[in-house]
Amino acid sequence: MSVTELAVNRKHRILQANRLTTRICPTVILNVKGEDAAPVKISLPRRYSDVFSDTDIEQINSNAVFLHLLFKGLCPTTKAYLLAMVV
């Protein structure tokens, strides 16, 4: 699923996080709770791969911390995804 398919200004609980190196660049894949409560996979843009440390990913995967992905829409100038990680 693309980030743009997420509801704008709605928190999506991060269920699992994995770091992955594609043939193009490193990225983080998130499993988030979708609109119908079924988990969906979201591949974050490259610039967000450094936001998650290995410790953050371990804590998310062990349920030691509960974070949400918040999609705020697209930047009107650059069309970049506006994302936030919130509690």
TORPA-4810 file (N, C-alpha, C, O; in nm, 3 decimals):
<nodes>
NODE_1_0.085_-0.118_0.000_0.000_0.000_0.000_0.089_0.124_0.000_0.194_0.127_0.066_M
NODE_2_0.049_0.222_-0.071_0.123_0.348_-0.077_0.085_0.435_0.043_-0.027_0.428_0.094_S
NODE_3_0.178_0.517_0.087_0.153_0.610_0.196_0.033_0.699_0.163_-0.045_0.732_0.252_V
NODE_4_0.019_0.737_0.038_-0.090_0.828_-0.001_-0.228_0.764_0.012_-0.329_0.834_0.008_T
NODE_5_-0.235_0.633_0.027_-0.363_0.565_0.044_-0.411_0.567_0.189_-0.524_0.527_0.218_E
NODE_6_-0.325_0.614_0.281_-0.365_0.626_0.421_-0.456_0.747_0.438_-0.446_0.845_0.364_L
NODE_7_-0.544_0.739_0.536_-0.631_0.852_0.567_-0.546_0.967_0.621_-0.455_0.945_0.701_A
NODE_8_-0.575_1.087_0.578_-0.502_1.206_0.620_-0.543_1.244_0.762_-0.661_1.238_0.798_V
NODE_9_-0.443_1.282_0.842_-0.463_1.326_0.980_-0.530_1.222_1.069_-0.606_1.256_1.160_N
NODE_10_-0.502_1.096_1.042_-0.552_0.986_1.124_-0.433_0.903_1.169_-0.347_0.868_1.088_R
NODE_11_-0.430_0.870_1.299_-0.320_0.790_1.350_-0.339_0.644_1.310_-0.448_0.588_1.327_K
NODE_12_-0.233_0.583_1.258_-0.233_0.442_1.220_-0.130_0.372_1.308_-0.011_0.401_1.300_H
NODE_13_-0.176_0.282_1.393_-0.085_0.215_1.488_0.019_0.132_1.414_-0.015_0.053_1.326_R
NODE_14_0.145_0.151_1.451_0.255_0.072_1.394_0.261_-0.060_1.469_0.286_-0.063_1.590_I
NODE_15_0.238_-0.170_1.397_0.237_-0.302_1.456_0.375_-0.368_1.451_0.412_-0.443_1.541_L
NODE_16_0.450_-0.339_1.346_0.582_-0.400_1.327_0.664_-0.310_1.235_0.610_-0.240_1.149_Q
NODE_17_0.795_-0.314_1.255_0.886_-0.236_1.170_1.004_-0.324_1.131_1.053_-0.403_1.211_A
NODE_18_1.049_-0.309_1.008_1.165_-0.384_0.958_1.249_-0.294_0.870_1.196_-0.219_0.787_N
NODE_19_1.381_-0.303_0.888_1.473_-0.229_0.801_1.507_-0.321_0.684_1.531_-0.440_0.702_R
NODE_20_1.508_-0.265_0.565_1.532_-0.342_0.444_1.616_-0.259_0.348_1.596_-0.138_0.335_L
NODE_21_1.710_-0.324_0.282_1.788_-0.256_0.180_1.741_-0.308_0.045_1.761_-0.425_0.012_T
NODE_22_1.680_-0.220_-0.033_1.635_-0.256_-0.166_1.751_-0.235_-0.263_1.859_-0.193_-0.223_T
NODE_23_1.729_-0.265_-0.389_1.835_-0.243_-0.488_1.863_-0.095_-0.509_1.967_-0.058_-0.563_R
NODE_24_1.771_-0.011_-0.465_1.787_0.134_-0.483_1.844_0.200_-0.357_1.938_0.279_-0.366_I
NODE_25_1.785_0.168_-0.240_1.825_0.238_-0.118_1.772_0.165_0.005_1.685_0.078_-0.005_C
NODE_26_1.825_0.201_0.123_1.769_0.145_0.246_1.633_0.206_0.273_1.607_0.322_0.239_P
NODE_27_1.545_0.128_0.336_1.412_0.177_0.368_1.362_0.106_0.493_1.422_0.008_0.539_T
NODE_28_1.254_0.156_0.547_1.187_0.091_0.659_1.047_0.053_0.611_0.974_0.134_0.553_V
NODE_29_1.012_-0.073_0.637_0.879_-0.123_0.604_0.800_-0.129_0.734_0.845_-0.189_0.832_I
NODE_30_0.685_-0.066_0.736_0.599_-0.068_0.854_0.474_-0.149_0.826_0.414_-0.138_0.719_L
NODE_31_0.435_-0.231_0.922_0.303_-0.293_0.921_0.218_-0.205_1.011_0.246_-0.193_1.130_N
NODE_32_0.116_-0.145_0.955_0.029_-0.056_1.033_-0.114_-0.107_1.028_-0.152_-0.181_0.938_V
NODE_33_-0.191_-0.066_1.126_-0.332_-0.102_1.130_-0.404_-0.019_1.025_-0.403_0.104_1.032_K
NODE_34_-0.465_-0.087_0.928_-0.532_-0.018_0.819_-0.671_0.031_0.856_-0.714_0.018_0.971_G
NODE_35_-0.739_0.087_0.759_-0.873_0.142_0.779_-0.972_0.037_0.831_-1.057_0.067_0.916_E
NODE_36_-0.961_-0.085_0.781_-1.054_-0.191_0.822_-0.996_-0.278_0.932_-1.041_-0.391_0.952_D
NODE_37_-0.896_-0.228_1.003_-0.828_-0.295_1.114_-0.736_-0.409_1.069_-0.671_-0.471_1.152_A
NODE_38_-0.730_-0.437_0.940_-0.637_-0.538_0.890_-0.500_-0.473_0.873_-0.492_-0.358_0.830_A
NODE_39_-0.391_-0.545_0.905_-0.258_-0.487_0.887_-0.223_-0.466_0.740_-0.254_-0.550_0.656_P
NODE_40_-0.159_-0.354_0.712_-0.111_-0.325_0.577_0.036_-0.286_0.584_0.080_-0.229_0.684_V
NODE_41_0.111_-0.317_0.479_0.253_-0.283_0.474_0.272_-0.150_0.403_0.216_-0.126_0.296_K
NODE_42_0.353_-0.065_0.465_0.386_0.066_0.409_0.537_0.075_0.397_0.608_0.052_0.495_I
NODE_43_0.586_0.107_0.280_0.729_0.129_0.260_0.753_0.279_0.270_0.701_0.358_0.191_S
NODE_44_0.832_0.318_0.368_0.857_0.460_0.389_0.958_0.513_0.288_1.048_0.440_0.246_L
NODE_45_0.945_0.638_0.250_1.047_0.700_0.163_1.184_0.698_0.229_1.195_0.693_0.352_P
NODE_46_1.288_0.700_0.148_1.425_0.688_0.194_1.461_0.788_0.305_1.531_0.752_0.399_R
NODE_47_1.415_0.908_0.293_1.452_1.010_0.392_1.401_0.976_0.532_1.449_1.034_0.630_R
NODE_48_1.306_0.885_0.544_1.254_0.845_0.675_1.326_0.724_0.732_1.300_0.686_0.846_Y
NODE_49_1.415_0.661_0.655_1.483_0.541_0.705_1.574_0.571_0.824_1.595_0.485_0.909_S
NODE_50_1.628_0.692_0.831_1.714_0.729_0.943_1.636_0.771_1.067_1.694_0.785_1.174_D
NODE_51_1.506_0.790_1.054_1.424_0.829_1.168_1.418_0.714_1.270_1.411_0.738_1.390_V
NODE_52_1.419_0.591_1.220_1.408_0.474_1.306_1.546_0.417_1.335_1.615_0.371_1.244_F
NODE_53_1.587_0.418_1.461_1.711_0.351_1.501_1.682_0.202_1.515_1.566_0.160_1.519_S
NODE_54_1.787_0.122_1.523_1.768_-0.021_1.545_1.697_-0.046_1.678_1.616_-0.138_1.689_D
NODE_55_1.727_0.036_1.777_1.660_0.024_1.908_1.511_0.054_1.895_1.429_-0.016_1.954_T
NODE_56_1.476_0.158_1.819_1.334_0.190_1.796_1.261_0.072_1.734_1.151_0.036_1.777_D
NODE_57_1.323_0.012_1.634_1.260_-0.102_1.565_1.244_-0.219_1.660_1.140_-0.285_1.659_I
NODE_58_1.345_-0.247_1.741_1.335_-0.356_1.839_1.223_-0.330_1.940_1.149_-0.421_1.975_E
NODE_59_1.211_-0.206_1.986_1.107_-0.172_2.084_0.967_-0.182_2.023_0.874_-0.228_2.090_Q
NODE_60_0.952_-0.140_1.900_0.823_-0.153_1.832_0.786_-0.300_1.818_0.673_-0.339_1.848_I
NODE_61_0.881_-0.381_1.773_0.854_-0.522_1.748_0.832_-0.603_1.875_0.767_-0.708_1.871_N
NODE_62_0.884_-0.557_1.988_0.863_-0.628_2.114_0.747_-0.569_2.194_0.722_-0.610_2.308_S
NODE_63_0.676_-0.474_2.136_0.563_-0.406_2.201_0.605_-0.331_2.327_0.523_-0.310_2.416_N
NODE_64_0.730_-0.290_2.334_0.777_-0.210_2.447_0.733_-0.065_2.432_0.725_0.009_2.530_A
NODE_65_0.705_-0.024_2.309_0.660_0.112_2.281_0.550_0.103_2.174_0.557_0.020_2.084_V
NODE_66_0.452_0.189_2.186_0.342_0.192_2.088_0.344_0.326_2.016_0.313_0.430_2.074_F
NODE_67_0.380_0.323_1.889_0.385_0.444_1.807_0.279_0.437_1.698_0.231_0.329_1.662_L
NODE_68_0.245_0.554_1.646_0.149_0.565_1.536_0.212_0.644_1.422_0.290_0.736_1.444_H
NODE_69_0.176_0.607_1.302_0.215_0.682_1.183_0.102_0.777_1.150_-0.014_0.736_1.138_L
NODE_70_0.134_0.903_1.135_0.035_1.005_1.101_0.072_1.064_0.966_0.177_1.128_0.951_L
NODE_71_-0.014_1.043_0.867_0.006_1.098_0.733_-0.066_1.231_0.727_-0.189_1.237_0.742_F
NODE_72_0.008_1.339_0.705_-0.049_1.474_0.703_-0.077_1.525_0.563_-0.115_1.641_0.545_K
NODE_73_-0.059_1.439_0.462_-0.083_1.479_0.325_0.047_1.503_0.249_0.153_1.457_0.290_G
NODE_74_0.036_1.574_0.139_0.152_1.605_0.056_0.187_1.752_0.068_0.098_1.837_0.082_L
NODE_75_0.316_1.782_0.064_0.360_1.921_0.063_0.313_1.984_-0.068_0.339_1.929_-0.174_C
NODE_76_0.244_2.097_-0.062_0.193_2.157_-0.185_0.302_2.201_-0.283_0.279_2.207_-0.403_P
NODE_77_0.419_2.232_-0.231_0.528_2.280_-0.317_0.610_2.166_-0.377_0.634_2.162_-0.497_T
NODE_78_0.652_2.072_-0.291_0.743_1.966_-0.336_0.675_1.833_-0.361_0.735_1.744_-0.421_T
NODE_79_0.550_1.819_-0.317_0.475_1.692_-0.328_0.536_1.581_-0.244_0.508_1.463_-0.266_K
NODE_80_0.621_1.617_-0.146_0.679_1.520_-0.055_0.574_1.476_0.047_0.485_1.554_0.083_A
NODE_81_0.586_1.350_0.093_0.496_1.300_0.197_0.527_1.371_0.328_0.643_1.386_0.366_Y
NODE_82_0.423_1.413_0.398_0.438_1.473_0.530_0.395_1.369_0.632_0.276_1.341_0.648_L
NODE_83_0.493_1.311_0.700_0.468_1.203_0.795_0.518_1.242_0.933_0.613_1.318_0.946_L
NODE_84_0.452_1.188_1.035_0.497_1.207_1.172_0.479_1.076_1.247_0.387_0.999_1.219_A
NODE_85_0.567_1.051_1.343_0.553_0.937_1.433_0.507_0.994_1.565_0.576_1.078_1.623_M
NODE_86_0.392_0.950_1.614_0.335_1.004_1.737_0.298_0.890_1.831_0.282_0.775_1.789_V
NODE_87_0.286_0.924_1.959_0.247_0.824_2.059_0.098_0.802_2.054_0.045_0.722_2.130_V
</nodes>
